[in-house]
Amino acid sequence: MKIVSIFAIISIMLFSCAKKERTITIEGQVDDPSFNQKANGVKVLLKSAGVQSGVYTSTYLTIGEATTGSDGKFKMELTVAKSSGYRLNLSKSDYFSVQRDIATDVLEAEDNYTIHFNIYPKATIHLEVKNTTPQGNDDAINYHFTNIDEDCTTCCNNEMTYGVGPLYQNATECELRGNKMLKLEWVVKKNGNQKLYQDSIWIEPFITNYYSINF
């Protein structure tokens, strides 16, 4: 009962504090640093949470959208009421999506709001690791990427992978930024000897890149 009462009080407070609708202009620039160019054809969605048609909702609903032109610029003019938060979502085919939250007091402070984004092309790395010259059961390898910046469920990471045994082999595939140099490091241990290896791999955007470690 208390939970229902608290929710009702919050809803009433938000509704009573709702500002009169007003028109604001949001414009911005989207660049693609990987190719040193403006990002054309990026879909930009503005979402809002809070009081919607007199009812409080924590779900972000789309209230405006725009698409960048050849100059990478976008602009939207829309009428807004009081909100508990705003969110901008950027998306383009074969590019990593971008999401940025904007505080209510920041966006609603002025009638014109300007923002800048960078967007990066996707690529895939297919890594195969195999013990091709087995020496014994103590054969071991640990390997990892060292310069991954992306953070998503299908993205690569910098975590170490360990492999042991004469028959060890493994294949992994993950996403990362394209048009960049990927750094890879691995350590091989055989017959009590240990050796460090390093390599750099140029990652072509929009395709699957292949690399093999035979140890």
Secondary structure, 3 states (H helix, E strand, C coil): CHHHHHHHHHHHHHHHCCCCCEEEEEEEEEEECCCCEECCCCEEEEEEEEEECCEEEEEEEEEEEEECCCCCEEEEEEEECCEEEEEEEEECCCECCEEEEECHHHHCCCCEEEEEEECCEEEEEEEEEECCCCCCCCCEEEEEECCCCCCCCCECCCCCEEEECCCCEEEEEEEEECCEEEEEEEEEEECCEEEEEEEEEEECCCCEEEEEEEC
